[in-house]
Amino acid sequence: MPGGGFSRVPVPQETSSPEPYTLGDFCIDEYRPIKVIVIGAGFSGIAAGIRFPQKVPNVELVIYEKGARIGGTWHNNNYPGLACDVPSHSYQYTFEEKKDWSSFYASGPEIREHLQEVVDKYKLMRYIRLQHEVVHAEYDEPTGKWHVRVRRPNPETGALEEIEDTGNVLLAAFGLLSRWKWPDISGLHDFKGELLHSAGFEPGPKTWQEVAEAWKDKRVGVIGLGSSAIQIVAAIQPRVKKLENFGRGKTWLAQPFGQDLVARLLGREPGAVGDYRYTPEEIERFKNEPDFFWNFRYTLDTEFNSSYSWTIKDTPLQLQVQQECRKNMEEKLAKKPWIAEHLIPDFPVACRRLTPGPGYLEALCEDNTDFVPTPIKRVTENGIETVDGKVHELDVIICATGYDTSFQLPFKILGRGGLDINEKWKPHAVSYLSVAVDGFPNMFIPLGPNGALASGLLTPLMEAQLMYAVQATAKLQRDRLKSMDVKPEAVRDFDQYIDVRIPLFTVFSEKCRSWYKVGKEEGRVVGLWPGSTLQGIKALMHPRWEDFNYELADPVQNRLHWLGDGQTVNEKTLSGDRAWYLHAPFLDVPPTHHAPLYSIGDFCIDEYRPIKVIVIGAGFSGITAGIRFPQKVPNIELVIYEKGARIGGTWHFNNYPGLACDIPSHTYQHTFTEKKDWSSFYASGSEIREHLQEVVDKYKLMRYIRLQREVVHAEYDEPIGKWHVRVHRPNPDTGALEEIEDSADVLMSAMGLLSRWKWPDIDGLKVFKGELHHSAGFEPTPKSWEEVAESWKDKKVGVIGVGSSAIQIVPALQPKVGKLVNFSRGKTWISQSFGEDIILKLLGREPGDTNNYEFTSEEKERFKNDPEFFHNFRQAIEHEFNGTYPWTIRGSPLQIKVQQDCRKAMAEKLAKIPHIAQHLIPDFPVACRRLTPGPGYLEALCADNADLVPVPIKRVYEGGIETEDGQQHDLDVIICATGYDTSFQLPFKILGRGGLDINERWRPHAVSYLTVAVDGFPNMFMSLGPNSALASGMFTPFAEQQVMYAAQAIAKLQRDRYKSMEIKAEAVRDFDEYIEAYFPKTVFSQNCRSWYKLGKVDGPIVGLWPGSTLQGMKALQHPRWEDYNYELADSVQNRLHWLGDGQTYNEKTLTGDRAWYLRAPFLDIPPGE
């Protein structure tokens, strides 16, 4: 059986795999090609052209646009007066900064021009196919691909032809307002004059102003009372002889949105908006003063995102806005007060789309304009007859009667099993969070059902919808999925949320005719997102992958097949960046302070419930948790229990002679810290402890850390979803040990792998009359180890072991003792000091000029004062280390070379006593057991006062050690450098669901899911759990990533309002299966005694991650939430209950930042190409 003949997880007898699982022959980031077909080149399609290539590697993208130009609704609409009704500076992508808008409310042509500038800037015409109309799309289940038929003009003849295309993902970016329709009016097409539709108005080579020149002596009728009609009336009133506006309902008109604010920001007098145009001086100021431009835009966005509460029934702001709108309309209609009686509604403001309509009310009061509130009976050859029998003779009729918002598409989209989306969307359109529909795998919809807004700003929400699709596509590719299909029950829950949220709380369900309700007075609201802009962005920001069903792309059953062959492409090819985690966007430098918590009130989407986390251990991982958890999880209560009297974990408990890190100091720190004054190449234990204390002090972590608190019991309480822990501590008054209890939502084990040392199983060990020490229990306090060793200068010291600790102890003690004997029962490889050659090269020293491995004062000053030198130094070393993965592969050229180099170096250093080389140099591959550099170790063995004893120990007697050859070695001091208990059998109980003891779960050996979770133990995460250590590459960034995984999981528990999340048993099984398939190809499975294998020669490997550092970081970077089971915290069944009351906390309280998406880290500016 793979993995040294051990089955890691018992398999029931009735289940047997026909063939063993084998690894894929690809790297984790060797992403398969993926093709995305986008329908539409409007706002969403253009954003897709930017974001998909930016975020999805190896993507093939095509954007089909039926029009002759890009722009979507801004291409299709050309009616008189076409303009945006929100301030121009807010009507652009979050990452764009157009500063030369000509007016407050940009015209259609100016918006089209801007969108074309964006297309040109990002070179999107390489993806866009104009005059290509998608007429059919069908999902092919066996291949997991979408087949589309496209109508286009033949490139040579111009005749229409149909082509076919295929993609993995279909993005429907045609928008909601893209399918206009003629009104259902009797006799409409009998009209002999000019009959136009606002959405079909096409002036051709002319402008609308030039077209309107022909109307100066004509009678023009405008049918409609929506946004388009309001703009058209105001635009053409001065240009025609007679204008009649036929309005069958009522509508609210507001003062132009942001008018007073814009005037104030520009330094104008209140109300001094002029013709709503910017002066040349103001435009120049926008261009030349970045702060002025940014503050202007940010303030406008903030103001708009403060308007949500006036969409809520009977709120003070709703009533206030209604009063202000009524007053404004009555004042502007004072010349014709009867119009106000017919136009001002009795339904709430925003029940239908609220329009500012600058100039509309004024136009109605002009002498050449009439407002006709009487319903239309029919259209005649010469005009319009109303139901009162009056005939209105007209030369031109413009139908500004809107769009088909029923989501009944003009072409077929067929999903799984041939399901027609038009049938799926009867009696009304449904979706999941507006972006996906069950039965239509790999299809996403920005501005889909319930995807638009009636308050706040639409563009950032649209970008969030698009980014959701991008993240899903990246997941399809990264996880090697054939398909992802939202679950029907997830669609049902969103539908249920809408059905409760909109009718009970908002004005949208009041009786008024609106496109939100497919043009009806009453009915289902299908057009609007059931909340605010900011709530919608937050809802889409962190996809709940557990709400989808999946099919694998490869013919395997293992869900973790995407882990690949254990490495990244850059490691495999030894090219590119192999320390990318030290650069943005991967590098995440935490702040050194945290914002105060707000008090919990009503339930907004980001009014996060309190969550408490207990961390066990204040070593490297516990310290990282103390930094990252408060940074990433709001409203958190954190406590870190540390059994020791100081922080530092293994660097606190280990104090043995010669203790040091065996990798270069500059790389043995958090990715986000920059200690520049390391004293030596390989930092001593005391210096590392000092540095960790500096980190604790910098981030003020002692507010969380409780020293001398030993967790002795932990148990999960299923009914309430909490962990109860018992803790031993000294009584604050008496110092006597006492037991206290604590409870938390989450338990984080940061105890580390090398934290439980043990005495070796040697007969008679405790009868020894001399000094008996264990390397991991050596405590010289208050002295240093050097001071302790002073008393050994005339003594005989025996060191048992040939692992990393022994290899450091021997050269440290050899010059300080009378006699040193190193007892070794096995063999080991000793390498040159890791990174020595590259360090010397980077420092500009000659080869071999180690200066006792210490930095000179000049070098340390340069690190401090030359940031680029320091960064390049660190980057180069980590890059080099992360290129060592190939020497862990059996028979690889690098493995063979390293073995040859090590053999040669060891033989040379042991030339004085060559028989030691015969006993010490192994026949197993380099790295089968931990490879140690051990500077000075081989040289110490050759000293006159040192011996290596390769004969196994028989027993310890009162005066020393007897070996199996009968020889007795009299000793005064014995130091057992015999390592740790790496069995993961803990010294206290952790009891999970149903009282399951983790020690029982981890028999015959420990298992996990990606090292961070175990089935049966909800809300528990681990850093440095089973299979979490590394034998090549950099360890610290991988340990950080394990903590960050836990931070993301905790944030999800809180954000999605879960009581518990528990890894699925089958996900643990799949990781175990991956491990079994992975290790046989490596040197770790060869015959050598190693702590990786519980100190055995053969056995399951429980210590090491099955891959490289970089592969491990990528594996944990994007959690697969679908691999967990969940329980809701609230007594509801709806999984989307976390959406809350439709708003964010800052909107509810009108405090804080309400345009945060314009700032880092939310703002994501794509590269220009």
VEXFI-508380 format. One record per residue (C-alpha): x negated, y negated, z. Coordinates in steps of 0.2 Angstrom, whole numbers, plus 5000, padded with zeros to 4 digits. Each point is the difference from the previous one (the first is absolute). Layout:
// residues N
XYZ...
This chain:
// residues 1169
500050005000499449824996499249915015498950135007501350135002501249915012501849964997500349835007501950015002501050165002501150044985501650095003500050184992501449974988499149854992498550044989499249894987499750094983498349914998498949905012500149814999498649924991499449825000500349894985498449964989500349815002499549875013501249925011499949834990499850084983501849954996500950084986500749894986501749935003501149914988501349875005501349944988500849835004501649944993500049814999498849864999500849885012499549955017499950185007499250074984498649875000499750035018499950194996498749964986498949925013500350115015500050184993498249984992499449915016500750145012500050164990498450064992500050104984501749934996500749994982501349864999501249954987501449865002501450014988500949834997501449994988499849824998498949914988499149915015499650045018501049925014501650115002501549895005498949844997499750064982501850054997500849855007499849834991501649915004500149815002499349955017499250175004499049985016499550085016501149955015498650025013498549895001498750044986498650035012500950145009500550084983498450084996499150165005499249995018498350024992500249874987499749815003500849904986499749825005500649904985501950035001500849854992501650005011500750065016501150124991499050074985500950024983500150164991498749964987498849955014500350165009499750104984498449914997499450045017500450184998499150014984498549925009500050145012500150134986498549924992499049985016500250185004499950064982501650095001500450014981498950155000501450095009501649914993500950054985501249874994501550044990500050175007501750055007500250155011501650094994499950165009499050075015500150185007499050095013499350174996500050115016498750134995498649874996500649865011499949874987501249874993500350014981500649834993500649964983499649824994500749904985498849884992499749924983498950104989498349915000499950004981501849994993500949925015501450124999500650075017499350175005500050115015498450065009499850115015498849985015499750105016499549945017499850075018500949855007501449894994500249835007501749924995499549815001501449934989500849915015501849975005500449854989499550074983501650074993501249854995501850034995501449904991501449955012501650104998501149864993501350034987499649934983498249955004499350054984501449924990499249835004499449914984498849885008498350045008500250155012498550025012499550105015498849925012499050165001500050024981499649824996498650004988499549834992498750094989498649884996500949865007500249945018501750005008499949815000499850004981501550124998501049895012499749854988501350074988501350005015499949815003501749974992500750175004501250075014499150145010500850125012499050095013500850155008499450055017499549935017498450105004498249945000499950004981501549904997499549875014498449974991500750004983501449875004498749885008498850024985501249974986501249885007499049844995499850084982501850044995501549914996501250095011499650145013501250115009499550125013501250155003499950075017501150145006499450005018499149895013498249985005498949925012498649884994498649955011498849865000498550064990499150125011498649925009500349834993499749905016498550115005499249984983500249815001499250005018498550124995499749884985500049855011501649934991501449915008501450125006501250044985498749924988500050144988500249904984500350124986499250145009498449994991498249995008499049844996498350024991499249955017500950145009499550134987498249945001500150015019500650184999498650044988498649925010500550035018500250185004500649985017501349884995500650124987500050155011500949915015501349934988500450184993499850085017501249885008501350024986499950195001500249995019501549884998500950124988499650155011500949915014501750004991500550185004501149975015501249894989500550164991500750075017501849985004500449865011498249965006499749825004498949974985501450084988501349875007498749864999499550044982501950014996500349835007498549924991500550084984501849945001499549825005498750004985501350064988501349885006498949854999499350054982501850034994500749845008500449934982501150154997500550065017501350134992498650104993499350035018501750075005499950134986498150035001499650015019500350175006500850075016498850155000498349985009498549934992498950134992501550124997499649984982498349934994499749835007499349884987499349835002500549944983499149834999501149894989501550114999501249925011499549834993500350064982501850065005500349825005499549924983501349944989499750124986500250155011501550105007500050145012501450124996500450125015501550084991499750184995499750034981501450094991499250024984498849934987500749944984499249964983499749825006499850015018500650065017501850025006500250015019501450085009500949845003500350004981498849864997498850014985498349935001499349974982498150044999498650014987498850105011500350135014498650055011500450165011499049985016500850165007498550095006499450184999500550185001499450035018500950185001498350094998500850094985498650014988500149984981498950154998499950175008498850045014500150195004499350075016499850175008501250124992500549884987500949885012500549844992499549855011501649914994501050155007499049995016500449825001501950025000501049935009498649895005498150004999499050085014498250005004498750035014499349835006500549934982498550094992500450194997501550114997500150185004500050124985498949894991498250055004498549894997501249854996499949845009501149844998499449835005501649895001501150165000501650015009500149895015498349934995500449814998500249865014501249875004498849905012498249995001498850034986500250144987498250004993499150075015501450135003499950054981498150025002500250115016501250114990498850014986498650045012501050145007500150084983498149984998499750085017501150154995499150024984498349995009500750145012500550114985498349994993499050015016501050145008500150094983501950014999501050044985501549915007500749905014501949995002500949905013501150115011501949984998500249975018498849865000501049924986501650035011499249925015499649844990501850004993500750025018498949865006500649884986501850055004499849955018498949864998500749894986501950015004499949985019498749875001499749904984501149884990499750094984501550125003501249865002501349974986499149914986499650054982498250044999498750094989499450085017501650104999500050034981501049844997501450055011500849915015499950155011499050164999498350085003498649885000498750084989499049854995499249945017498750075012500950035017498849885009498849864998498549984989498850035014500950155007500050074982498249984998499650085017501250144996499050044984498349975007499750175008500850144989500950145010499350144989501050125011501649944991499450094983499950174994498550064991499350124987498250044998499149974983498850155002500550185001499650025018501150005016498849915011500549825003498249945003499350064984499749824996498550005012499150074986498250075001499549915016499249854992500349834991499449974982498649885006499350145011500250134987499149894986498949915013500649844991501049855005500349935018499950135014500349885014501549914993500850005018498849855004500849894987501749924998501450054998499550165010499049915014501349935013499249895013501249995015500349835009499249995017501749945007501850054998501649904999501250005015501450124999501849934997501450055011501250124992501749944996501250054986499450134988499149924985499050114988498449945008500649985017499050155005500550115015498750015014498850154997498850075013498450104995498950095012498250044994498950135008498249944999499149844998498650064989499849944982501750064995500949935016499149834997500650004982501750045006499949855012499649894986501150074986501650045009500449825006499449934983501250124990501550035012501049865007500850005017498950145006499550055017498350095000499150095014498350094997499650135014498150035002499450135012498349925001499449855010499549924984500649994982499050084986500650185000498650124995498849855001500549975019499950195005498450034991498449935008498750144996498249964996499849934983501949984996500249904984501049994984499350104986500649894986499549824997500649885013500749884988501250134994500550065017501349875004501849964995500249944982500649835006498649975013498449934995498750035014498449934992498750025014499850185002498350035007499550164990500550104985500950135011500849925015499850075017501550055010499949865012499949874985501650084992500950005017499549815002500749974982501650095004500249905015499849844990501450064988501150035015499649825007500249924983501850074997500449995019500450185001499950025019501849945001500550174993498650115006500250095017498350075006499850155011501750064995500050184995501550074991500450175007501750044992501149944986501750064995501249954987501849975005501150054985501749915006499249835001498550024988498749955012498350075007499850015019498250015006499350035017498449905004498750035014499249845006499149935016501249925012499749814998499949985019499250175007499150064985500850175002500650094985501949984997501250054985501149874991501250034986500349904984501150014985499849954982500850014983498450064992498550105006498349974992498650125003498349924998499150125011498850044986499350174995498449995010500749965017500150165010498350075003499750175008498650105008499250144990500550185004498350055006499850135014499449925017500149824994500649945016498750095011498649884993499249915015499349864990500949854991501450074989500749874987501250004985499649884987501849944999500149995019498349915003500449855011498449905005501049865008499449885007498450044992499650024982499550174993498249944998500049965019500750185003498650074989498749925010500250135013499750144987498349944994499250155009501450124998500550144988501649964991501050124989501349944987501250134994500749974983499549954983501549894995500149814998499849965019498550125003499249934985500149835007499550055018498450104995499149854992500649885014499450115014498450084993498949855003500749985018499950175007498650135005500750144990501550014988500750164994501450004986501150165000500850034984501150154995500249954982499349904986500449834994499549884986499249835004500149874988499149834998500849875009501649964991499949844990498249975004499449984982501349884995499949905016498149974997500449964982501349875005498949935013498649984987498850115010498850134994500650185000499650085017499949835008501350045013499349895014500650135012501749984992500249835008500549844991498849855001500649845008499849924982501250144993501349975014500049814997500250034981501550115004500849875011499649854988500250074983501850084999499850064982498450095005500950085015501550054989498950074986499050105012501550085008500950024984498550094992499750125014501950055001500050024981498550115001500750115014501650024991499150084986499450155010501650104998499350114986498750085012501450085010500550104984499350184999498750014986500149824994498449924994500049885014500250135013498550104993499049844999500449955018499650185006498349994990499649835007500450055018499050164999498549914994500149865013500350125014498550114995498949844998500449945018499850175007498450044992499049995016501150155007500750084984500850155010501349875006500549974982500350194998501250005015500849834997500349984981501650094996500650114985501749935000500449844990499649825006501649935009500750175004499849945017499849815004498549934992499049905012498649884996499150015017498649884998498550065010500850175004498850114989498549905005500550025019500050194997498249994994499449915016498950105012501249995014501550064990500650184995501450064989500750175007501150084986500350155010501850025007500349965018500450155011500349915017499649865011499150045016499749895015498349934993500449994982500550104984499750184995500250044981500550164993498150054996499850015019499049845001500349885015499949814998499849915016500949835000500349865011501449924990501250084988501049904988501550094991500249914983501350134995501449894994501849985002501650105000500649984982501550125002501349865002500650105015500349855011499749995019501849945003501750044993500849904986501850074998501049974984501750044994500850145010498550005012498850064987498249995007498849934988498750125006501150144995500449924983498149994998499750195001499150094993499349834994500649824998501149944985500649834995500749894986498649904992499250015017501249875008501650095004500650175006501850084997501050025016499249845008501149854995499349835001498350065004498549954989498150045001498449924996498650134998501250155001499750174992499049994984499749815002498149995001498849984985498350094995499649874987500449824997500549865012501150065015500549835008501149944985500950175000500349995018500749834998501250064986500650145012500549865012500849894986501050154995500750015018500349815000501050024984501050145007500449905016500549854990501250124990500850075016500349825005500549934984501250144994500750015018499550195002500150095016498750134994499050054985499250174999498950084987500950144991499350175004499850044981498949844998498850075013500050164991499649924984498549915007499450165008500250094983499049864992498650025014499950184996499849974982498849865002498650065012499450164991499249894987499049915013498550045010501049995016500750174997498350085000499350115014499349885013500549965018500949835000501249905011501049974984500550195002500249995019498250045003500150174990499150064985501650054991501749935002501349874995499349824998501049895012498749865002499849934983501149904988500250104983499249874989499049845000500249845010500749914986501250144995500650005018500349825001501050004983501050155007500549905015500249834992501850034993501050115013501250124992501549975011501050134992498950135009500849965016501750045008500949855009501349965013500949835001499849905016501849934999501650095001500449994982499850124985499549864987498250014996500049824995500649935016498349915002500649884987500849915014501249854999499349944983498849885005498249975008499749935017499349844993501649974990501150045014499149885012499549874986498250025008498350064994499550034982501350034987498950004985498750125007499950094983499049854993498650045012498750145003500250145003501650004991499549904986499250114987499249904985499650124986498449984990500149914983499850154990
